[in-house]
Amino acid sequence: MTENIMKDNLMYLEAWMNYNPRLRENLTLNNTILTYKKNDITEEVDISNFYLPEMLYNENFRIKVQKELNAEDLFQIIKIYVQTEEILKEEQKEQKMSPKIKDLIIKKEMEKEFIVFIDEFDKKYRYDTTNLEQVINFYNELKEKNGVVTLKEIGSVIQNGN
């Protein structure tokens, strides 16, 4: 898969450099490593797991890459895209490792109501809150959006309040 990504990445980089020859001045691609070098500054980023053509979904980028961007600008944009992709993949990996909630129930103990989340392994997690309805709404919104809700997701949403 990396080989196919890199074929397309190379093809698009070449096309961008043909449209905008200034990009060739300080950018080189060696295997999967894109290097920006100017004077004493050298930066590298591995682009083997990022599909450069996805950047073209950004209309502003699509227009500027042809003529306005210099090598440093393009390198920094690619670097940010790669880092963002890595962060998103790591978050998805963490989400998959978090137990999935299969049910939630409201319980009352000594005149105090609380929520109990039950995960896919039938383990129960008590959550005390003064706003049961808001937490239930958060859970229902996540479930409707994603189909499955993990403990990490609901915890994050509750913590951030949205």
Residue frames as qw, qx, qy, qz and C-alpha x, y, z in Angstrom:
[[0.000, 0.885, 0.465, 0.000, 0.00, 0.00, 0.00],
 [0.323, -0.765, 0.106, 0.547, 2.82, 2.40, 0.86],
 [0.429, -0.066, 0.591, 0.680, 4.26, 1.82, -2.59],
 [0.168, 0.648, 0.632, 0.390, 1.01, 2.95, -4.27],
 [0.207, -0.919, -0.239, 0.234, 0.74, 5.98, -1.99],
 [0.417, -0.586, 0.298, 0.627, 4.31, 6.96, -2.77],
 [0.397, 0.260, 0.630, 0.615, 3.80, 6.57, -6.54],
 [0.029, 0.835, 0.484, 0.261, 0.91, 9.02, -6.40],
 [0.385, -0.841, -0.062, 0.375, 2.73, 11.29, -3.94],
 [0.482, -0.280, 0.427, 0.712, 5.71, 11.50, -6.27],
 [0.271, 0.492, 0.625, 0.542, 3.48, 12.14, -9.26],
 [0.118, -0.915, -0.379, -0.074, 1.65, 14.99, -7.49],
 [0.458, -0.709, 0.108, 0.526, 4.83, 16.54, -6.11],
 [0.449, -0.006, 0.530, 0.719, 6.30, 16.51, -9.62],
 [0.130, 0.693, 0.573, 0.417, 3.16, 18.11, -11.03],
 [0.278, -0.918, -0.221, 0.174, 3.15, 20.81, -8.35],
 [0.493, -0.529, 0.288, 0.628, 6.83, 21.49, -9.01],
 [0.387, 0.286, 0.588, 0.651, 6.16, 21.74, -12.76],
 [0.028, -0.856, -0.449, -0.254, 3.42, 24.31, -12.15],
 [0.281, -0.948, 0.105, -0.103, 5.53, 26.14, -9.59],
 [0.774, 0.378, -0.351, 0.368, 9.29, 25.69, -10.25],
 [0.110, -0.702, 0.424, -0.562, 10.18, 27.64, -7.07],
 [0.871, -0.379, 0.151, -0.275, 9.21, 24.52, -5.12],
 [0.923, 0.234, -0.197, 0.233, 12.19, 22.62, -6.59],
 [0.203, 0.773, -0.379, 0.467, 14.67, 25.05, -5.03],
 [0.182, -0.495, 0.662, -0.533, 14.47, 23.66, -1.52],
 [0.827, -0.093, 0.355, -0.426, 12.41, 20.45, -1.61],
 [0.347, 0.366, -0.836, -0.215, 13.62, 16.95, -2.32],
 [0.892, -0.161, 0.140, -0.398, 12.07, 13.53, -1.95],
 [0.220, 0.451, -0.864, 0.034, 14.28, 10.59, -1.05],
 [0.190, -0.180, -0.963, 0.058, 12.29, 7.34, -0.84],
 [0.266, -0.701, -0.649, -0.131, 9.51, 8.34, 1.56],
 [0.399, -0.596, -0.256, 0.648, 11.21, 11.32, 3.20],
 [0.266, 0.851, 0.230, 0.390, 10.36, 14.82, 2.02],
 [0.587, -0.357, -0.149, 0.712, 13.18, 17.21, 2.89],
 [0.132, 0.967, 0.125, 0.181, 13.16, 20.97, 3.06],
 [0.705, -0.285, 0.005, 0.650, 16.64, 22.49, 3.01],
 [0.242, 0.887, 0.081, 0.385, 17.60, 26.13, 2.94],
 [0.034, 0.777, -0.461, 0.428, 20.94, 27.46, 4.19],
 [0.063, 0.307, -0.861, 0.400, 21.50, 25.84, 7.60],
 [0.629, 0.010, 0.427, -0.649, 17.89, 24.73, 8.03],
 [0.357, 0.098, -0.865, -0.338, 16.95, 21.14, 7.22],
 [0.596, -0.027, 0.511, -0.619, 13.62, 19.58, 8.07],
 [0.231, 0.084, -0.906, -0.344, 12.25, 16.18, 7.13],
 [0.655, 0.031, 0.408, -0.636, 8.90, 14.46, 7.19],
 [0.180, -0.007, 0.962, 0.207, 7.96, 10.90, 6.25],
 [0.518, 0.225, -0.054, -0.824, 5.06, 11.05, 3.80],
 [0.173, 0.095, -0.950, -0.240, 4.69, 7.30, 3.27],
 [0.025, -0.402, -0.888, 0.221, 1.46, 7.09, 5.26],
 [0.204, 0.642, 0.293, -0.678, -0.14, 10.25, 3.97],
 [0.496, 0.467, 0.621, 0.388, -1.80, 10.59, 0.59],
 [0.199, -0.266, 0.061, 0.941, -0.77, 14.03, -0.71],
 [0.084, -0.321, -0.595, -0.732, -3.65, 14.32, -3.23],
 [0.291, -0.658, -0.681, 0.137, -6.04, 14.58, -0.24],
 [0.250, -0.432, -0.147, 0.854, -4.67, 18.08, 0.27],
 [0.012, 0.124, 0.505, 0.854, -6.38, 19.10, -2.95],
 [0.198, -0.651, -0.731, -0.058, -9.75, 18.94, -1.19],
 [0.240, -0.704, -0.217, 0.633, -8.71, 22.28, 0.30],
 [0.485, 0.787, 0.316, 0.213, -9.61, 24.76, -2.44],
 [0.113, -0.970, 0.199, 0.083, -7.33, 27.47, -1.08],
 [0.579, -0.451, 0.604, 0.311, -4.37, 25.08, -1.18],
 [0.687, 0.384, 0.562, 0.255, -5.30, 23.89, -4.68],
 [0.324, 0.930, 0.124, 0.124, -5.15, 27.45, -6.00],
 [0.206, -0.922, 0.326, 0.046, -2.00, 28.55, -4.18],
 [0.772, -0.282, 0.503, 0.267, 0.16, 25.46, -4.79],
 [0.712, 0.558, 0.322, 0.279, 0.28, 26.24, -8.49],
 [0.421, 0.698, -0.002, 0.580, 1.95, 29.63, -8.22],
 [0.236, -0.856, 0.105, -0.448, 1.98, 31.34, -4.84],
 [0.827, -0.550, 0.114, 0.020, 3.49, 28.87, -2.38],
 [0.241, 0.725, -0.640, 0.076, 7.21, 28.67, -1.83],
 [0.636, 0.135, -0.755, 0.086, 9.01, 25.47, -0.82],
 [0.071, 0.095, -0.721, 0.683, 8.98, 26.26, 2.89],
 [0.559, 0.004, 0.159, -0.814, 5.23, 26.98, 2.86],
 [0.801, 0.109, -0.456, -0.373, 4.46, 23.74, 1.03],
 [0.479, 0.158, -0.801, 0.324, 6.72, 21.73, 3.33],
 [0.135, -0.075, 0.602, -0.783, 5.11, 23.18, 6.47],
 [0.694, 0.045, -0.038, -0.718, 1.61, 22.53, 5.12],
 [0.761, 0.134, -0.620, -0.135, 2.49, 18.92, 4.28],
 [0.277, 0.176, -0.773, 0.543, 4.12, 18.49, 7.69],
 [0.394, -0.051, 0.412, -0.820, 0.97, 19.72, 9.43],
 [0.796, 0.094, -0.274, -0.531, -1.23, 17.43, 7.34],
 [0.642, 0.177, -0.735, 0.126, 1.01, 14.44, 8.17],
 [0.069, 0.133, -0.707, 0.691, 1.07, 15.26, 11.89],
 [0.575, -0.014, 0.175, -0.799, -2.69, 15.74, 11.97],
 [0.805, 0.123, -0.477, -0.331, -3.21, 12.40, 10.24],
 [0.467, 0.166, -0.789, 0.365, -0.92, 10.70, 12.76],
 [0.202, -0.093, 0.547, -0.807, -2.81, 12.25, 15.68],
 [0.719, 0.046, -0.062, -0.691, -6.17, 11.19, 14.26],
 [0.748, 0.146, -0.640, -0.096, -4.96, 7.62, 13.69],
 [0.252, 0.148, -0.767, 0.571, -3.63, 7.44, 17.25],
 [0.425, -0.043, 0.355, -0.831, -6.93, 8.72, 18.63],
 [0.798, 0.092, -0.313, -0.506, -8.85, 6.15, 16.58],
 [0.589, 0.173, -0.767, 0.189, -6.55, 3.43, 17.87],
 [0.020, -0.101, 0.669, -0.736, -7.15, 4.54, 21.46],
 [0.618, 0.004, 0.073, -0.783, -10.91, 4.67, 20.86],
 [0.782, 0.110, -0.545, -0.281, -10.90, 1.10, 19.57],
 [0.439, 0.126, -0.788, 0.413, -9.09, -0.06, 22.69],
 [0.276, -0.123, 0.449, -0.841, -11.61, 1.60, 25.01],
 [0.158, 0.281, 0.939, -0.122, -14.51, -0.64, 26.08],
 [0.217, -0.286, -0.487, -0.796, -17.75, -0.06, 24.24],
 [0.344, 0.053, 0.551, -0.758, -20.84, 0.89, 26.22],
 [0.124, -0.230, -0.892, -0.368, -23.69, -1.48, 25.59],
 [0.325, -0.710, -0.580, -0.234, -26.17, 0.12, 27.97],
 [0.102, 0.226, -0.417, 0.874, -26.70, 2.82, 30.52],
 [0.420, -0.603, -0.668, -0.116, -29.15, 2.84, 33.37],
 [0.145, -0.595, 0.232, -0.756, -30.21, 5.34, 36.00],
 [0.594, -0.305, -0.708, 0.233, -30.08, 4.14, 39.59],
 [0.302, -0.745, 0.074, -0.590, -31.09, 5.73, 42.83],
 [0.690, -0.154, -0.584, 0.399, -29.33, 5.15, 46.12],
 [0.346, -0.487, -0.433, 0.675, -30.08, 7.03, 49.32],
 [0.192, 0.867, 0.345, -0.304, -32.21, 9.58, 47.43],
 [0.029, -0.712, 0.417, 0.564, -29.39, 10.33, 44.99],
 [0.853, 0.477, 0.195, -0.076, -29.64, 9.42, 41.30],
 [0.217, -0.634, 0.608, 0.426, -26.62, 8.41, 39.25],
 [0.764, 0.487, -0.272, -0.325, -25.82, 6.79, 35.92],
 [0.673, -0.322, 0.651, 0.135, -24.36, 3.35, 35.48],
 [0.531, 0.590, -0.474, -0.381, -22.61, 2.60, 32.21],
 [0.852, -0.125, 0.508, -0.020, -22.40, -1.09, 31.33],
 [0.135, 0.627, -0.616, -0.457, -19.63, -2.05, 28.91],
 [0.737, 0.292, -0.488, -0.365, -19.43, -4.90, 26.44],
 [0.442, 0.174, -0.841, 0.260, -17.88, -7.12, 29.15],
 [0.555, -0.630, -0.501, -0.211, -20.75, -6.40, 31.58],
 [0.464, -0.172, -0.392, 0.775, -18.49, -4.31, 33.76],
 [0.108, -0.878, -0.447, -0.133, -20.35, -1.44, 35.43],
 [0.389, 0.122, -0.140, 0.902, -19.13, 2.13, 35.83],
 [0.154, -0.797, -0.531, 0.242, -20.90, 4.52, 38.15],
 [0.287, 0.303, 0.105, 0.903, -21.05, 8.16, 37.15],
 [0.160, -0.688, -0.540, 0.458, -22.37, 10.70, 39.64],
 [0.176, 0.235, 0.271, 0.917, -23.69, 13.91, 38.18],
 [0.166, 0.428, 0.474, -0.751, -26.12, 16.66, 39.00],
 [0.480, 0.485, -0.169, -0.711, -27.26, 16.75, 35.38],
 [0.593, 0.040, 0.803, 0.040, -28.40, 13.26, 34.38],
 [0.607, 0.692, 0.347, -0.180, -30.35, 14.51, 31.38],
 [0.230, 0.864, -0.376, -0.241, -27.33, 16.24, 29.84],
 [0.284, -0.433, 0.845, 0.132, -25.15, 13.11, 30.16],
 [0.611, 0.307, 0.726, -0.071, -27.88, 10.94, 28.66],
 [0.500, 0.830, 0.084, -0.234, -28.23, 13.42, 25.79],
 [0.006, 0.739, -0.630, -0.237, -24.46, 13.31, 25.20],
 [0.458, -0.133, 0.878, 0.052, -24.59, 9.51, 25.13],
 [0.608, 0.545, 0.559, -0.148, -27.57, 9.44, 22.74],
 [0.355, 0.873, -0.176, -0.284, -25.95, 11.97, 20.40],
 [0.123, -0.579, 0.781, 0.200, -22.73, 9.95, 20.25],
 [0.529, 0.094, 0.843, -0.038, -24.64, 6.72, 19.71],
 [0.579, 0.712, 0.326, -0.227, -26.68, 8.25, 16.91],
 [0.244, 0.863, -0.368, -0.244, -23.57, 9.73, 15.27],
 [0.051, 0.573, -0.815, -0.072, -21.15, 6.78, 15.66],
 [0.805, -0.021, -0.508, -0.304, -23.38, 3.77, 16.26],
 [0.803, -0.257, -0.434, 0.318, -21.13, 2.74, 19.14],
 [0.162, -0.892, 0.194, -0.374, -19.99, 4.74, 22.15],
 [0.709, 0.078, -0.548, 0.437, -16.82, 3.99, 24.07],
 [0.537, -0.704, -0.332, 0.326, -16.10, 4.89, 27.67],
 [0.463, -0.206, 0.106, 0.855, -13.31, 7.17, 26.50],
 [0.057, 0.428, 0.461, 0.775, -15.61, 9.01, 24.10],
 [0.387, -0.762, -0.464, -0.233, -18.36, 9.63, 26.63],
 [0.602, -0.561, -0.200, 0.532, -15.79, 10.64, 29.24],
 [0.375, 0.009, 0.221, 0.900, -14.21, 13.13, 26.87],
 [0.107, -0.560, -0.480, -0.667, -17.55, 14.62, 25.85],
 [0.514, -0.748, -0.417, 0.045, -18.70, 14.91, 29.46],
 [0.587, -0.404, -0.081, 0.697, -15.41, 16.48, 30.49],
 [0.233, 0.061, 0.292, 0.926, -15.53, 19.03, 27.67],
 [0.238, 0.474, 0.488, -0.693, -19.22, 19.67, 28.10],
 [0.518, 0.531, -0.154, -0.653, -20.07, 19.19, 24.42]]
